[in-house]
């Protein structure tokens, strides 16, 4: 089985840079929101990573599955910080991209 801890570590390392580049900061709030999102996806991440590693799903399938869960990314802490919806959407989409890239790279 692919290393889920390694995937979560990769995602966690990428969040501060994303927050800085897209949101102009808010790294604590961004990290909190992404950790909540990852926790809600843990079983799915395990399944997707294993399925991708075994060749049961393609890159396109993986992207579809991850992006289908975007509604779960509530970004509550960032909303409370008063960030605009456009910035939150850009950040959420970037996080989804990091998850996809992470699954591909963990293998």
Phi, psi and omega in degrees: 000139177297153186278104180295324178299320178295319178297312181296322177297316178300312181299314181299325179289331183278336187298314180302320178295317178299314181299317180295314184288321186265322186255352182072027181133221179057036185294324180294314180295318180297315180298318179298314181295317182292323177298319177297318179296313180298319179299319180291339182257003190307310181297318178296317180300318178299313182295313181297318181297314179295316180296320178293319180297326181273358180077015180282336175231150180269174175300319178298318177299315180300312179300317180298313182298315181294313182294333178294339180268006185300333180293341178282342181279085186284330179054048183298314183296322179290323176296319179295333178283354175087022180284149181290150180302322180299315179295319179297318179296318178297317180295313179302315180297322178293321178297317178300320177297320178295320179298313180298311179299320179298315178299317180295323185275336181294332182286000000 
